[in-house]
Amino acid sequence: MQNYDIAIIGGGLAGLTQAILLGNQGWDVACIDRDTPQTQSDDNYDIRTTAISWGSRNLLKNANIWQDIEGRAECISDILILDEDSPVELEFNAADIDAEGFGWIVDNRDLRDVLFKHVQKNKNITHMTGQSVTSFEHNSDNVTVTLADNTQIKTKLVIGADGRNSLTRDHMNVKTWNRDYNQTALVCLINHDKPHNGLALEHFRTQGPFAVLPFTNDDNGTHRSAIVWTVEGGDAQSWMDCSIETFQTAIQTRCGDLFGSINVVGSRAAWPLNVVKAHTYVTDRMVIIAEAAHGMHPIAGQGLNMSLRDIAAITEILKDVSDPGNQALLQSYQNLRSRDNWSMVIATDKLNDLFGYDFFAVRALRRFGLHAVSRLPFAKKFFMKQAMGATGNLPQLIKEAA
Ligand SMILES: Cc1cc2nc3c(=O)[nH]c(=O)nc-3n(C[C@H](O)[C@H](O)[C@H](O)COP(=O)(O)OP(=O)(O)OC[C@H]3O[C@@H](n4cnc5c(N)ncnc54)[C@H](O)[C@@H]3O)c2cc1C
């Protein structure tokens, strides 16, 4: 039986980041994932990009992680919002609020790679991979975690970062709110003739949003952007199976001439979309974070950003305490994070509904809303601060970088 202060179930982007922050704090941490780093580093495991908000960048800076990824991150300095065929446009420019940018686009493969390196070099972290966690048993002042090969570890605190279908959450008997959107996000990278100049395009359409996100130039200096194209669930497979020419033409049509002539680079991937929101996050010596607690629609690119706030909150709460499984401390994590996560889950859910309606009255309301926001400086400023992840009751590690 091996002993650890904290066992993190799930070594995805969230679990790895949590392990690094707690390892940096001096806790003896086991981070367990059913997949091996080789599998997770495979080129096709996760070809998505992530928009890391300004607040999330602060956390990664504070953990000394950002320094290793920033050379591969592209700044979003401009956001353009379009609604179906409406002529009304809404544009946000980071310079208007004297900000460097709203966020930075990173390739999940690059981020994962950097996180693996930090986990490897941190002597306080044991990375146990290629083994699923299968069960938990509660003793008086610890939890025994059993893996598929019957390895057992004893820990004072279990942190479930095991994704939307979390086994940890099931064991905790936590109820969830679920919704299947019957939508799929198709993702790929494109290269293009014209520079993107830091522009993120969000084109809301009834089938789902079409987003083009600025990405770094490739080694030859060719301009690149990332596509997140939401289609109706039933259409996804035909877009995955169609020829590259057909797929490319569809993307070109949706981009118009904003980026010049485009080419799809590498593979495409499909992510069916749903929401899973846990009603509570804490039981005896167990907590859930990230997608295990709140898997949301990617319409606003906020899923991992909200998870990083959870991670910051847990890290701050466990600073200088003797028992990481102390129930009152864990409860304070839930109190801090529950409302913020719930607001974002609801906001993304309703935003997707609002732009999904094709009724005249709803279209008119949307047009009015976009027009009003574009004319009201305080409303524009509010939305820009939201996009930066700079509003709300933020943990200190998110609020500012040391
Ligand atoms: C199309 C799309 C675009 C997105 N864009 C953005 C964006 O721009 N900005 C943003 O902030 N967010 C974005 N997100 C959300 C973001 O990608 C996710 O929040 C993040 O990748 C999920 O991280 P996670 O670590 O919580 O979960 P996961 O990646 O699901 O990791 C869970 C881990 O747990 C492991 N696991 C599960 N069960 C067990 C078990 N029993 N034993 C051991 N291990 C187990 C799994 O192997 C996995 O590695 C996007 C999501 C989608 C779908």
The ligand as an SDF file (V2000), in Angstrom:
LIG
                    3D

 53 58  0  0  0  0  0  0  0  0999 V2000
  -14.5190   21.5520  -29.3910 C   0  0  0  0  0  0  0  0  0  0  0  0
  -14.0810   22.0380  -28.0480 C   0  0  0  0  0  0  0  0  0  0  0  0
  -13.3820   23.2290  -27.9470 C   0  0  0  0  0  0  0  0  0  0  0  0
  -12.9960   23.7180  -26.7000 C   0  0  0  0  0  0  0  0  0  0  0  0
  -12.3670   24.9250  -26.6180 N   0  0  0  0  0  0  0  0  0  0  0  0
  -12.0680   25.4390  -25.4180 C   0  0  0  0  0  0  0  0  0  0  0  0
  -11.4530   26.7290  -25.2940 C   0  0  0  0  0  0  0  0  0  0  0  0
  -11.1790   27.4020  -26.3010 O   0  0  0  0  0  0  0  0  0  0  0  0
  -11.1900   27.2190  -24.0510 N   0  0  0  0  0  0  0  0  0  0  0  0
  -11.4660   26.4970  -22.9200 C   0  0  0  0  0  0  0  0  0  0  0  0
  -11.2140   26.9950  -21.8150 O   0  0  0  0  0  0  0  0  0  0  0  0
  -12.0190   25.2620  -23.0060 N   0  0  0  0  0  0  0  0  0  0  0  0
  -12.3160   24.7190  -24.2120 C   0  0  0  0  0  0  0  0  0  0  0  0
  -12.8730   23.4670  -24.3040 N   0  0  0  0  0  0  0  0  0  0  0  0
  -12.9830   22.6480  -23.0800 C   0  0  0  0  0  0  0  0  0  0  0  0
  -11.6480   21.9180  -22.7930 C   0  0  0  0  0  0  0  0  0  0  0  0
  -11.1610   21.3050  -23.9510 O   0  0  0  0  0  0  0  0  0  0  0  0
  -11.8800   20.8720  -21.7160 C   0  0  0  0  0  0  0  0  0  0  0  0
  -12.3890   21.5150  -20.5610 O   0  0  0  0  0  0  0  0  0  0  0  0
  -10.6170   20.1470  -21.3210 C   0  0  0  0  0  0  0  0  0  0  0  0
   -9.9050   19.6100  -22.3820 O   0  0  0  0  0  0  0  0  0  0  0  0
  -11.0720   18.9710  -20.4690 C   0  0  0  0  0  0  0  0  0  0  0  0
  -10.1430   18.7660  -19.5380 O   0  0  0  0  0  0  0  0  0  0  0  0
  -10.3560   17.7960  -18.2760 P   0  0  0  0  0  0  0  0  0  0  0  0
   -8.9500   17.5000  -17.8390 O   0  0  0  0  0  0  0  0  0  0  0  0
  -11.2990   18.3750  -17.2880 O   0  0  0  0  0  0  0  0  0  0  0  0
  -11.0860   16.4630  -18.8030 O   0  0  0  0  0  0  0  0  0  0  0  0
  -10.5870   15.3120  -19.7670 P   0  0  0  0  0  0  0  0  0  0  0  0
   -9.7610   15.8440  -20.8650 O   0  0  0  0  0  0  0  0  0  0  0  0
  -11.7870   14.5210  -20.1200 O   0  0  0  0  0  0  0  0  0  0  0  0
   -9.6030   14.4350  -18.8650 O   0  0  0  0  0  0  0  0  0  0  0  0
  -10.0720   13.4360  -18.0120 C   0  0  0  0  0  0  0  0  0  0  0  0
   -8.9520   12.4190  -17.8460 C   0  0  0  0  0  0  0  0  0  0  0  0
   -9.3700   11.4390  -16.8960 O   0  0  0  0  0  0  0  0  0  0  0  0
   -8.9560   10.1640  -17.3240 C   0  0  0  0  0  0  0  0  0  0  0  0
   -9.8580    9.1900  -16.6940 N   0  0  0  0  0  0  0  0  0  0  0  0
  -11.2050    9.1010  -16.8330 C   0  0  0  0  0  0  0  0  0  0  0  0
  -11.6900    8.0900  -16.0720 N   0  0  0  0  0  0  0  0  0  0  0  0
  -10.6220    7.5540  -15.4240 C   0  0  0  0  0  0  0  0  0  0  0  0
  -10.4590    6.4860  -14.4940 C   0  0  0  0  0  0  0  0  0  0  0  0
  -11.5150    5.7730  -14.0380 N   0  0  0  0  0  0  0  0  0  0  0  0
   -9.2230    6.1810  -14.0560 N   0  0  0  0  0  0  0  0  0  0  0  0
   -8.1390    6.9080  -14.4780 C   0  0  0  0  0  0  0  0  0  0  0  0
   -8.2340    7.9100  -15.3630 N   0  0  0  0  0  0  0  0  0  0  0  0
   -9.4520    8.2370  -15.8200 C   0  0  0  0  0  0  0  0  0  0  0  0
   -9.0690   10.2290  -18.8490 C   0  0  0  0  0  0  0  0  0  0  0  0
   -8.2090    9.2860  -19.4620 O   0  0  0  0  0  0  0  0  0  0  0  0
   -8.6440   11.6730  -19.1430 C   0  0  0  0  0  0  0  0  0  0  0  0
   -7.2620   11.7950  -19.4250 O   0  0  0  0  0  0  0  0  0  0  0  0
  -13.2840   22.9590  -25.5300 C   0  0  0  0  0  0  0  0  0  0  0  0
  -13.9890   21.7640  -25.6240 C   0  0  0  0  0  0  0  0  0  0  0  0
  -14.3990   21.3120  -26.8620 C   0  0  0  0  0  0  0  0  0  0  0  0
  -15.1850   20.0210  -26.9450 C   0  0  0  0  0  0  0  0  0  0  0  0
  1  2  1  0
  2  3  1  0
  2 52  2  0
  3  4  2  0
  4  5  1  0
  4 50  1  0
  5  6  2  0
  6  7  1  0
  6 13  1  0
  7  8  2  0
  7  9  1  0
  9 10  1  0
 10 11  2  0
 10 12  1  0
 12 13  2  0
 13 14  1  0
 14 15  1  0
 14 50  1  0
 15 16  1  0
 16 17  1  0
 16 18  1  0
 18 19  1  0
 18 20  1  0
 20 21  1  0
 20 22  1  0
 22 23  1  0
 23 24  1  0
 24 25  2  0
 24 26  1  0
 24 27  1  0
 27 28  1  0
 28 29  2  0
 28 30  1  0
 28 31  1  0
 31 32  1  0
 32 33  1  0
 33 34  1  0
 33 48  1  0
 34 35  1  0
 35 36  1  0
 35 46  1  0
 36 37  1  0
 36 45  1  0
 37 38  2  0
 38 39  1  0
 39 40  1  0
 39 45  2  0
 40 41  1  0
 40 42  2  0
 42 43  1  0
 43 44  2  0
 44 45  1  0
 46 47  1  0
 46 48  1  0
 48 49  1  0
 50 51  2  0
 51 52  1  0
 52 53  1  0
M  END
$$$$
